[in-house]
Amino acid sequence: MLDLVIARAAVVDGSGAGIFPGSIGIRGDRIAWIGRGHPQEPESARRIDAGGHALAPGFVDVHTHSDVAPLIEPWMDSALRMGSTTVVVGNCGASPWPSAGAPEMAALTGVSPEDLDMSWSTFGGFLERLHTCRPAVNVAALVGHGALRQEAMGLERRAPTRQELAQMKRQTAEAMETGALGLSTGLIYVPGVYSRTEEVVALAEVLAPLGGLYASHIRGEGRDLFTAVREAIEIGRRADVPAHVSHLKCESDLVWGRSQELLALLEGSDATADQYPYAAWASGLSSLLPAWAPVADLAALLGDVTIRRRLVRAVEHGEPGFQSSIEGVGWDRIVVESTDDDRWNGRDLAAIAATMETDPVEAMFRLLLEEPDTAAIGHAMHEDDVRAILARPEVMVASDASAMSPTGPLGGVPVHPRTYGTFPRVLGRYVRDEGALTLEAAVRKMTSLPAERFGLTGRGTIAEGAYADLVLFDPATIADRATFESPHAYPVGIDAVVVNGRLAWDGENRERAGRVIRRGDA
């Protein structure tokens, strides 16, 4: 007897092959039977009538920051309810080991040490903590270069010594041997911004005999975009490991319209990328500052006239080693969020400056001095480039978000709408409404492509013997509902989500059946 049959579905198997009518039978955590057409169904303990809706493998989100979100809210609602059944954490060089308590790591993982017990002492210990919280979706992890570097040498702005590099290499190997999928870098963030290519190559070389992958938030996505992508590809080539560019985009009108030229860099290389399907980024307002001007030191820095002038120039025009987020974007496309002063929320910095009767850079300084954790949204990309990148076969779909909920301990936190809407937005807007790509191609980008690239064996396809991670949705109605004004909004059109053979969601939360996936699990 089967445990569950999902009958009368339009099966999109994740491979990119054509859709077929059929039914799926599950026993335990695996797909045990696939009936093409409408054959007689085996006996089962439970049956779901799909009513002709699409049944796909669960979506695999390879770029998230849900590192510790499951420890706070294990239902991971925003991920689960947009069809994610597996998330990869440890991105952008930030992982909760080995320097979990560092403020720089907390800024990227979303949790500070005082928020919860982060007492694990090994990468394997971190994964075990995730396991014991019983997350609703599967979680796999990369180890972060920034965390490794900070543990070895603090925030030093120099190359590592031989001993420091040896420590980072040793800890990279330790993480890989206890389950990491690979290494990530965040080369615009402290402390990764201080590293040179040779340092990253040395760490990536550790991955090669262990089957790991190198994933990078590259050094620049505007003026320096092409150089930064070439560096990521070079690191992979020199280390003999697969390379992956995180959230690939043309950020700034300095590179708008050059997406095809950008994508051509991936040709002939062992490199892939992911993308979130929005024309705006979200980050802290402090991300507009160069690394040498941390927001904690801003008041002191601004007190020095010479330093203040240099800082203004860097913010507006960039400098060697720092790409300005304003150059090629403009102050009127940077929107402020999450301040305690409601006068500024939802307004761009040019408008705020006019109200303050000052210039935009001074307005930004005032906001950061009053509230260092002020968030911002940058409307920096062009829709034509978003579509072009999305259509590329080697580009996956990923959220670049941490799992959230509208209520509870994660409720009310300012977020980008991609947190709730990434996968439904692709299937609704770009597949159904615009025809930018086929349903089969889109599902492949969300399932088998990321699963294969990141070594998630047995996931990402509908096949007998594969893990039963599934999402049932209506192609005619699926859509994102989260907006920049109201980001905590669930999508519509998703009927049910199955994780490891268990019904996780069908209009309400049912069972948390996610697992921690370690490198080599099958």
Secondary structure, 3 states (H helix, E strand, C coil): CECEEEEEEEECCCCCCCCEEEEEEEECCEEEEEEECCCCCCCECCEEECCCCEEEECEEECCECCCCHHHHCCCCHHHHCCCEEEEEECCCCCCCCCCCCCHHHHHHHCCCHHHCCCCCCCHHHHHHHHHHCCCCCEEEECEEHHHHHHHHHCCCCCCCCHHHHHHHHHHHHHHHHCCCCEEEEECCCCCHHHCCHHHHHHHHHHHHHHCCEEEEECCCCCCCHHHHHHHHHHHHHHHCCCEEECCCCCCCCCCCCCHHHHHHCCCCCCEEEEECCCCCEEEEHHHHCCCCCCHHHHHHHHCCHHHHHHHHHHHHHCECCECCCCCCCCHHHEEEECCCCCCCCCCEHHHHHHHHCCCHHHHHHHHHHHCCCCEEEECCCCHHHHHHHHHCCCEEECCCECCCCCCHHHCCCCCCCHHHHHHHHHHHHHHHHCCCCCHHHHHHHHCHHHHHHCCCCCCCCCCCCCECCEEEECCCCCECCCCCCCCCCCCECEEEEEECCEEEECCCECCCCCCECCCCCC
